[in-house]
Amino acid sequence: MPPSQRFFVPSLILLTVVFAGASAFYYHEAKAVKQDPKITAQEESRKLVERVGALIVLPEDEDPTIATVTDPVRLAKTQPFFANAKIGDKVLIYTNAKKAILYSPTENKIVEVAPITIGSQQQTAVTTSTKAP
């Protein structure tokens, strides 16, 4: 057998095994996401908190409620907190710490931080109506 064929067949077999393994892995991952989309949302939230935590000290004793800005113009009319918000920005609301953080994922920077009050108390910066990420 010529030397070129001696390496061709084992290489072809190796590539086939690698592609089969990668396909099985991605199929398994896609199936897991379909079965439990909450896992994907939790992972997305964890990564977001990690990125924001690299820019500012976050409360450690609670998980934030996360909202996505979809209409910054309307929000800015009633809440100055959103004056510099853009579509797609994320709001991390820490209820116990009474803190709201506006984060721009596209620019990887904190846009605004404000205290919040919840319930029947007077509104200072941000209302707590949210939309899931």
N, C-alpha and C positions, 0 to 999 in steps of 0.2 A: 504494500500500500504506500502511495506517495506521502511525503511528510505533511503536505497541506491538508490532505484528507484525514490524516491521523489526528489532527487537532480540530478539524471542522466538526466532526460528529460529536465528540464530547462537549465542545463549546455549544453546539446547538441543543444538546440535552440539558446542559446547565442553564442556558437562557430560558428554555421551556419550563424548567422547575422554578426558576426565579419568578417568571411571569405568573405562573400558576399560584405560587405562594402569595404574591402581591395581590392578585385578583381575589383570592380567598380572604385575605386580611381586609381589603376595602369593602368586600361584600358583607363581611361580619360587622364592620363598623357602621355601614349604611343601615343594616338590619337593626342594630342596636338603637340608632337614632330614631328610626321609625317606631320602634316599640316604646321608647321612653324619651320624648322630646324634652322632658324636664332636665334630663342629664345634660343635654346640649346647652340649654339655657343656663343651668348652674355653672357649667364650665365657662361659658361666655361671661357671666357675671363675675366669676372668680378672676378671670384674666383682666376684665375692666378694672376691678378693685385693685388688682396688682399694679396695673399701669398708673392709675391715679395715686396709689400709695407711694409710688416712686417720686411723685411730684409734691405731695403734701402729706402731713401726718394725719392718718385717719383714725377714728374711734375703733378700738380693738374689740370692744365688748358687744358689738352688734353687727348684723349684716344690713347693708343699706337696701332701701327700696330703690329700684332703678327705673327711670323713665327716659324716653327718647323724645326730643323736641321735634314736633312735626309741623307746627305753625308758629314760628318765632315772632312774627309781626303781631298776631293776635295776642300772644302772651305778653309781649313788651308793652302793649297798650294798657294793660291792667297791673303788670308787675315789673317794676324797674330791674329786678333780678335778671330778666331775660333780654335786656336792652342790646346786648352783644351776642345773643344766641344765634345759631344757624341751624338749619335743618340737619338732623342727624346727631346733634350734640346730645350728650347724656347728662342726666341730673341724678346725682346720688343723694338720697335723702336719708339722713340718720335721725330717726325719730327720737330716740332716747338722748342723744347728744344735742338735739335741736339744731342741726346743721344741715344746710343744703349746699352741694357743690355742683357747679356747672362745668362740665369737662368737654373739650373738643377733641374727639378721637383723630380727626384729620390733621390737626395741628399738634396733637399730643401736649396740650397745655390746659391749665385751669383757667377758665374764663371769669368765673365769679364764685365767691363763697359768701353765704349769708346765714344769719340765724333764722330759725323758723319757730312759729308757734302753731299749735294744733288744737283744734276743737273750738270752744266758745271764746277763747282768748282773742285779743286783737291780732290781726294779721300784720306781720312786720315785713316779710320779704317774699315768701313763697307759699302757695297753697299746696296741699298735699294730694291733689288729684293727680293720678299717674296713669301712664299707659305702659304696659309690659314691654320690655326690650325686644 
